[in-house]
Amino acid sequence: MSKTPRPPIASSPDWEGVRATLLERLARELPADLHYHGLHHTQDDVLPAAERLATQAGLDAEETLLLKTAALYHDAGFIFRYADNEVLASALAEQTLPQFGYRPEQVQVIQALIEATRMPQHPRGMLQELLCDADLDSLGREDFLETSHSLRREIEARGTFIPLQEWYMRQLEFLTTHRYFSAAARVLRDAGKQKNIVELQQRIQQF
């Protein structure tokens, strides 16, 4: 009597492979005038923030993998266009992640995470909240003003000049109305964000 063949054991997604491949592509293909949304934003900003928040929130290995992968892809759409880039990042994830062993249901979660970062953010569920908070992690960091000026330069490079006083006022309005969605982000960044609000207020007063 022949034995019923067993289905193959599902292999884990190749996180290191997809990370190396996509970061190399971002370095090669992102426009040079993305002073804020360049490779550094993904590699040195959002991805580490997502990892910190995953630990702070107590995510399991599967949830952490999905969050990190979405953080890796969330701005990849800038390769193709500036406006509405999230939908293209989502499409790129759908096209490429199966090559690295991601299952369809995992890809669908990652796509929803990516699309949740569209401004204004309206996340649904903890993972989407954590990714949105990771994307705006710099609001509560000591390098906030540096990243803010980078965004201003990026906008200016695309044809819109905003005087510095007006820029500071816009940034102050954004910070004072913004609220991190997750408790994890509020623990890590709320105090720093309040310091940045005070710094902006002082700079505006100097005008």
Secondary structure, 3 states (H helix, E strand, C coil): CCCCCCCCCCCCCCHHHHHHHHHHHHHHHCCCCCCCCCHHHHHHHHHHHHHHHHHHHCCCHHHHHHHHHHHHHCCHHHHCCCCCHHHHHHHHHHHHHHHHCCCHHHHHHHHHHHHHCCCCCCCCCHHHHHHHHHHCHHHHCCCHHHHHHHHHHHHHHCCCCCCHHHHHHHHHHHHHHCCCCCHHHHHHHHHHHHHHHHHHHHHHHCC
